[in-house]
Amino acid sequence: NICIHADPLHGHPVALVVPNAKHLEEAAHKSGVQGDIKAWCQDQGLQKQVMSQIEALAQSNKLQKWEIPAAVKLYPDPWTPDNGLLTDAMKLKRHEIAKRFADDIAKLMKNVQ
């Protein structure tokens, strides 16, 4: 899952991402990063790889520079209807995500200014 959060007071959106565990594990092994999914999500090198993939996808879809996330935060725990971050139809509850991860969003926004 990915949730793009934009704030009109900041120039660029940020991305909150629950990565595919299998793909993240493959990237971790290729990069020589040890540990489990929690450690991988905190690894700056893997975060940069995910950010590069987001940027490449955004550019291939001709997004404007201000539409492309400027920072990413990876989360090891899936978003589900049970934890209140997805609807029963598996759609993001953006308001709940923004509320639950408000501190992370604020840090990301501060770092991209």
N, C-alpha and C positions, 0 to 999 in steps of 0.2 A: 504494500500500500504506500501511496505517497499523497501527502497533503501539502499543497502550496499555500503559504500564508503571506498575504500582502497587507501592508499597512500604508494608508495614504500619507503618513508623516515620514515614511522612509522611501528611498529611491528604488529599492529592489525587493522582490519577494524572497522568502526563504523556504526551503523544502524540509519537511519532516517525513522520514522514510522508514518503513519497516521492510528491510530487504528480504529477498528470497534467501532462506537459510542455506540452501544447497549452492546457489551461485556465490554467496558471500564466503562460504567455506572454500570453494574452489579458488576464489580470488585470494583468500588468506593463505592457502597452501602455496600458490604461485608466488606470493610476495614474501613467504617465509614468516608469516605472522602466526604465532602460537596462541593457544588458548581456546576458548569457546566463543559462542556467538556474542556474549556480552563483551568480551575482550575485543573481538573483531569490530563491533559497533563503535568502540571507543578509539580504535586505531586511526590516526590521522591519515596515514597512507591509503587505507581502504576508503575512508571518507572522501579523499581526493579522487579516488577511482570512480566512486559513485557520482560525485559531482561532475566529473568529466563526461560520464555517460549521460547525465541529465543535460549538460550543455550541448553535447553532440546531437541528442534527440531534439532539443529545442531549436538548434540552428537548422537541422534538416527539415524541420517543420516551419522554418522561416519566422520564428518568433522575434519580436523586437527585443533589443537589448534589455530594456526595462521590464520585460515580461519573463526574463530568464532568472531563476533563483540565483542569488549571490552566495548562499551558504546552505549547508546541509547538516542535519542531525539524524543519526541512525538510531533506531530503537530495536532491541532484541525481542521484545515481547509483542506478539501479534495483536492487532486491533480486531476485536470481535464484538458481536452483539452482547455477549455476556459481560464484557468489561465496559460497555456503554459507548464505545467509540465507533461502532458501525450499527446501521439499522438492521432489521431482520432481512431486508433485501440486499444486504452487504454494501450499502452505500455509506460513505463517510459522514459522520456527524461532526461537521467542521467546527461548530460552536463548542462542542464538548472537547474536541481535540485541542482547540485553541485555549480553552480554559484549563485543561489538565496539564498542558505543556507550556503555560504562559511564561514561566521562568526561562525555559530553554529558548523560546521564541525571542524574549527580550534580550538574552545574551547574543543570539545570532544576529539580531537587528543591530545591536550595539557594535558588534565586531565588523559589520559590513559598511559602516558609515565612513 
